[in-house]
């Protein structure tokens, strides 16, 4: 880089940095896929905030009416939190909440579609791994609160905010 004009030296340094970043990203992706393959179908040892997981289910029940849902007493008597933890193979906090809700509700209307999805993911390892790679980015325990962003009132905007509209 000596004797080069500063602009060319900066461009060369930038190219080296971009190349190094790509190499690290590829290596990390390969390691992640290897980990996903090794852990497929095995129990996952991770922290599960059961109160935060259950809160998603409670919010749906409140929003849609009681419906057909396993009540708290029966859920606790059957120690379903332990059952949930033993079958949980989800990649994300949102997946945990969805699985928990699926276990609590008593509605088999989409069971056939769910079974087809399970079969596809079991048979198409490449598609499953692509999905798992993306979902691992949603493992952070702070993600348990993401579901409320989809609620109608989550981003309420007072009428007077129209003054700031561009």
NORSULJO-V498063 format. One record per run of one state. SS is the DSSP state (alpha for helix, beta for strand, coil for the rest). FROM is the first residue (numbers start at 1). TO is the last residue. Records with the same first field share a line. If there is no record, write none. Layout:
SS=FROM-TO + FROM-TO
This chain:
coil=1-5 + 40-49 + 65-68 + 70-71 + 78-79 + 88-92 + 106-110 + 124-124 + 139-140 + 151-158 + 165-166
alpha=6-39 + 50-64 + 72-77 + 80-87 + 93-104 + 111-123 + 125-138 + 141-150 + 159-164
beta=69-69 + 105-105
